[in-house]
Amino acid sequence: MTEHRGNYIRAFNGQELTAAAILQSGRAIILITAAEGGQSAGPAIIKLPPAVDFAGRELTIINDAGLRYRVDSHDDEALFGPTTEFRSYAALRLLPMLADEPGAPDGWGALCR
């Protein structure tokens, strides 16, 4: 389930936010939100779109509720930073990193707070 409100898309804990949903939303901010009823249902899982599809933009995850979440990269793309484990960072900025050489994988760089 995804919900668009204002300039962000919601990622509910215990559910997966797909790369397709992120791209279709047209938004670059993801808000981690508790599942309906406030029940803890496990971490939100955010599947990143291919970095090339986000070239020239940044993706920001905001987690002001302190919920746990995990970020997964697309296919063989690299994910640099402390993002692969379940975490509860207050904010995570993801920057697409495109390869300079043909055949080299693209990836994402992460900065956390």
N, C-alpha and C positions, 0 to 999 in steps of 0.2 A: 504494500500500500504506500503510495506517495501522496504528498499533499503540497501544493504550491500556495504560498501566501506571501504577498509582498515581493521582496526581491530574493527569497530563498526557497529551497526545497527541504522538506523534513525527512530525516532518517529515523525511524522508530526503533527503539531497542528491541532486540529479539527478532528483527526482520532484516532482509537484505534490500539495499538500494542498488539497483542495477546500473550499469554504465549507460544502457539505453535510456533509462528514466532520467538520468542526469543530463544527457545530451538533449533529449526531447523537451526538458523543462526550460532550456535556454538560460538557466541560472548558474551562477558561479559560487553561491554560498549554500552550504548544507548545514542545517541545524539538527543536532542530535536531540531527540525528544523521547520522553517516556511513552510506553505503549498506553493505549486507552485504559482507563481504570487505575493508572499509576502502578500497575504490577510490574515487578522486575522480571523481564522475560529473557534475560541474557543480553549480550552486546549487539549493537547494530553492526551490520557488515556492509561496508561501502565498496562496491566494485568500480574501480576507476575506468574511465573510457581510455581508448588509446591516446597517448600523449599528443600525437599529431592532430587529433581532433580538437584539442584544446590549445593548440599553438597560439601564442600571443596573448593568452589569458592566464589567469590563476584560478585555482579552486581553493576555497577556504571552508574549513569545517569549524563550526562553533559549537561548543559543548558546555554551556553555562550551568547545566544541571549536574555535572560531574558523573555522567553515565559512561559506561565502558563501550568501546567500539573498536572495530578492526578495519583496516584499509588494505584491499587487495589490488595489486596491479593487473593490467591486462596482459594475458598470455606470457610471453617471455620478456616483457619490459622490466627494467630495473626499477627498484624503489629504494631510494637513498634516504636514510633518516630513521628515526625511532618509531616507525608506523606499522610494522607488521604484526606486532603483538596486540592483545587487547589492552587498551589504554584508556585513560580518562583525561587527556590533555584538554585544557580549556579552549585552546585554539590550535589549529593546524593549517598551515598554508602549504599548498602543493603547487609546484611549478613544473610545467612540462619541459623536459630536456630532450631535445631532438638530436639524434646522432649526426655527426659531421661526415661520416664515411658511409658509403652505400653498403647495405647488408648488416651494419651494426645496429643493435637494438636501441630503440628510444627508451625513455624512462621518465620517472618523476622524482623530483627532489622535495624534501619536506623540511619545514621549519616549525618548531612547536613552542608553545608557551604553556 
